[in-house]
């Protein structure tokens, strides 16, 4: 694991209020520059019952762990999945890679 987890409500609120957004087919990512790479997941009740939401969180954390090796610099990130019929690790990984590319392009601005 190359990142820390966001757990506090104040950290999430800071990202929701001041963070920049990037979009991909399966996820929306909010980010701000930070001193260390930190990640949190926000899954609403629209996605299903608790077991399904927990599975989505596990898939997103595993995909981010693999994809965060490509991140240049340190960011605090919140990942929000989009509602779909089925969720897969490969779809999340591809979407996170797309978001990281967009994030890198925006971070240079």
C-alpha positions as CSV (number, residue, x, y, z in Angstrom):
1,X,0.0,0.0,0.0
2,X,1.6,3.2,-1.2
3,X,-1.0,5.6,0.2
4,X,-2.8,6.6,3.4
5,X,-6.5,6.5,3.9
6,X,-8.8,9.5,4.3
7,X,-11.0,8.9,7.3
8,X,-12.1,12.2,8.9
9,X,-15.2,14.0,7.8
10,X,-13.2,17.3,7.7
11,X,-10.8,15.9,5.2
12,X,-13.7,14.7,2.9
13,X,-15.5,18.1,3.3
14,X,-12.3,19.9,2.3
15,X,-12.0,17.9,-0.9
16,X,-15.7,18.2,-1.7
17,X,-15.5,22.0,-1.2
18,X,-12.1,22.9,-2.7
19,X,-11.1,19.9,-4.8
20,X,-10.8,19.7,-8.6
21,X,-12.9,17.1,-10.4
22,X,-11.9,14.7,-13.2
23,X,-14.3,12.3,-14.8
24,X,-14.0,8.9,-16.4
25,X,-16.5,6.3,-17.5
26,X,-16.7,4.5,-14.2
27,X,-15.6,7.0,-11.5
28,X,-15.4,10.6,-10.6
29,X,-12.2,11.7,-8.8
30,X,-11.8,14.8,-6.6
31,X,-8.2,15.9,-5.7
32,X,-6.1,18.5,-4.2
33,X,-2.3,18.7,-3.8
34,X,-1.1,17.3,-0.4
35,X,2.0,16.5,1.5
36,X,1.4,12.7,1.2
37,X,-0.8,10.6,-1.1
38,X,-4.1,9.9,0.7
39,X,-7.3,8.3,-0.7
40,X,-10.9,8.0,0.4
41,X,-13.9,6.4,-1.2
42,X,-17.4,7.8,-1.1
43,X,-20.1,5.3,-2.2
44,X,-23.7,6.4,-1.8
45,X,-26.8,4.3,-1.0
46,X,-27.8,4.5,-4.6
47,X,-25.3,1.7,-5.3
48,X,-27.2,-0.9,-3.3
49,X,-27.1,-2.4,0.1
50,X,-24.1,-2.5,2.5
51,X,-22.6,-5.7,1.1
52,X,-22.5,-4.3,-2.5
53,X,-21.2,-0.9,-1.3
54,X,-18.4,-2.7,0.7
55,X,-17.4,-4.7,-2.4
56,X,-17.2,-1.6,-4.5
57,X,-15.0,0.0,-1.9
58,X,-12.7,-3.0,-1.8
59,X,-12.4,-3.0,-5.6
60,X,-11.7,0.7,-5.8
61,X,-9.0,0.5,-3.1
62,X,-7.3,-2.4,-4.9
63,X,-7.4,-0.6,-8.2
64,X,-6.1,2.6,-6.7
65,X,-3.3,0.7,-5.1
66,X,-2.2,-0.5,-8.5
67,X,-2.8,2.8,-10.3
68,X,-1.3,5.1,-7.8
69,X,2.2,4.1,-8.8
70,X,1.7,6.3,-11.9
71,X,0.9,9.4,-9.8
72,X,3.6,12.1,-10.0
73,X,3.5,14.1,-6.8
74,X,1.3,13.8,-3.8
75,X,-2.5,14.3,-3.8
76,X,-5.4,13.8,-1.4
77,X,-8.1,12.0,-3.5
78,X,-11.7,11.0,-3.1
79,X,-13.1,8.5,-5.5
80,X,-16.8,8.2,-6.2
81,X,-18.0,5.4,-8.5
82,X,-20.8,5.9,-11.0
83,X,-23.9,3.8,-10.7
84,X,-23.8,0.7,-13.0
85,X,-25.3,-2.8,-13.2
86,X,-22.0,-4.5,-12.5
87,X,-18.7,-3.4,-11.1
88,X,-15.3,-4.9,-12.0
89,X,-11.7,-4.4,-11.0
90,X,-10.6,-4.0,-14.6
91,X,-13.2,-1.3,-15.3
92,X,-12.2,0.6,-12.2
93,X,-8.5,0.3,-13.0
94,X,-8.9,1.7,-16.5
95,X,-11.1,4.5,-15.2
96,X,-8.6,5.4,-12.5
97,X,-5.7,5.4,-15.1
98,X,-7.8,7.8,-17.2
99,X,-8.4,10.1,-14.2
100,X,-4.7,10.1,-13.2
101,X,-3.7,11.1,-16.8
102,X,-6.2,14.0,-16.7
103,X,-5.1,14.9,-13.2
104,X,-1.4,15.0,-14.3
105,X,-2.4,17.3,-17.2
106,X,-4.3,19.6,-14.9
107,X,-1.7,19.6,-12.2
108,X,0.8,21.1,-14.7
109,X,-1.5,24.2,-15.2
